[in-house]
Amino acid sequence: MQPHDSLEGAGAWAELGPVRSQRLKKRKEFLFLAARGRKAPVRGLVLQLFRRADSNAPRIGFTVTKKVGNSVVRNRARRRLREVVRIVETETPLNGLDLVLIGRAATLSRSFTDLVADFRKALQQCLSQADRGAKPGHK
């Protein structure tokens, strides 16, 4: 048995969502998006978007504040947001974008189909703002 044989099928897991190198992790990256990106608050989440000059794979960050609940609740909200992005990413190309999804209490209480619709709506709002050059956070 070769050392890499045990990793057979690991590629399937990589296809389930953004790989770690495509995640926004550093506070500096989150603050940059908050300051320079477009913002679209919707019922189930808040989306911050910044269009990069390159067309490389999207970089995505997820955050949920302590106001939403304890760590178990916040992690459940983050998992729901990751799944929403995974679903929408298959039908809408997100290349060249930096995204931050901010979870709210409604992230957990809304039905999953409504949460997906919220993300699509927020994404459309941010992209249309970016296309017409609106100031961050304004329609």
Secondary structure in CASP SS format (residue, H / E / C, confidence):
PFRMAT SS
TARGET T0000
AUTHOR 0000-0000-0000
METHOD secondary structure of the structure
MODEL  1
M C 1.00
Q C 1.00
P H 1.00
H H 1.00
D H 1.00
S H 1.00
L H 1.00
E C 1.00
G C 1.00
A H 1.00
G H 1.00
A H 1.00
W H 1.00
A H 1.00
E C 1.00
L C 1.00
G C 1.00
P C 1.00
V C 1.00
R H 1.00
S H 1.00
Q H 1.00
R E 1.00
L C 1.00
K C 1.00
K C 1.00
R H 1.00
K H 1.00
E H 1.00
F H 1.00
L H 1.00
F H 1.00
L H 1.00
A H 1.00
A H 1.00
R H 1.00
G C 1.00
R E 1.00
K E 1.00
A E 1.00
P E 1.00
V C 1.00
R C 1.00
G C 1.00
L E 1.00
V E 1.00
L E 1.00
Q E 1.00
L E 1.00
F E 1.00
R E 1.00
R C 1.00
A C 1.00
D C 1.00
S C 1.00
N C 1.00
A C 1.00
P C 1.00
R E 1.00
I E 1.00
G E 1.00
F E 1.00
T E 1.00
V E 1.00
T C 1.00
K C 1.00
K C 1.00
V C 1.00
G C 1.00
N C 1.00
S H 1.00
V H 1.00
V H 1.00
R H 1.00
N H 1.00
R H 1.00
A H 1.00
R H 1.00
R H 1.00
R H 1.00
L H 1.00
R H 1.00
E H 1.00
V H 1.00
V H 1.00
R H 1.00
I H 1.00
V H 1.00
E H 1.00
T H 1.00
E H 1.00
T C 1.00
P C 1.00
L C 1.00
N C 1.00
G C 1.00
L E 1.00
D E 1.00
L E 1.00
V E 1.00
L E 1.00
I E 1.00
G E 1.00
R C 1.00
A C 1.00
A H 1.00
T H 1.00
L H 1.00
S H 1.00
R C 1.00
S C 1.00
F H 1.00
T H 1.00
D H 1.00
L H 1.00
V H 1.00
A H 1.00
D H 1.00
F H 1.00
R H 1.00
K H 1.00
A H 1.00
L H 1.00
Q H 1.00
Q H 1.00
C H 1.00
L H 1.00
S H 1.00
Q H 1.00
A H 1.00
D H 1.00
R H 1.00
G C 1.00
A C 1.00
K C 1.00
P C 1.00
G C 1.00
H C 1.00
K C 1.00
END
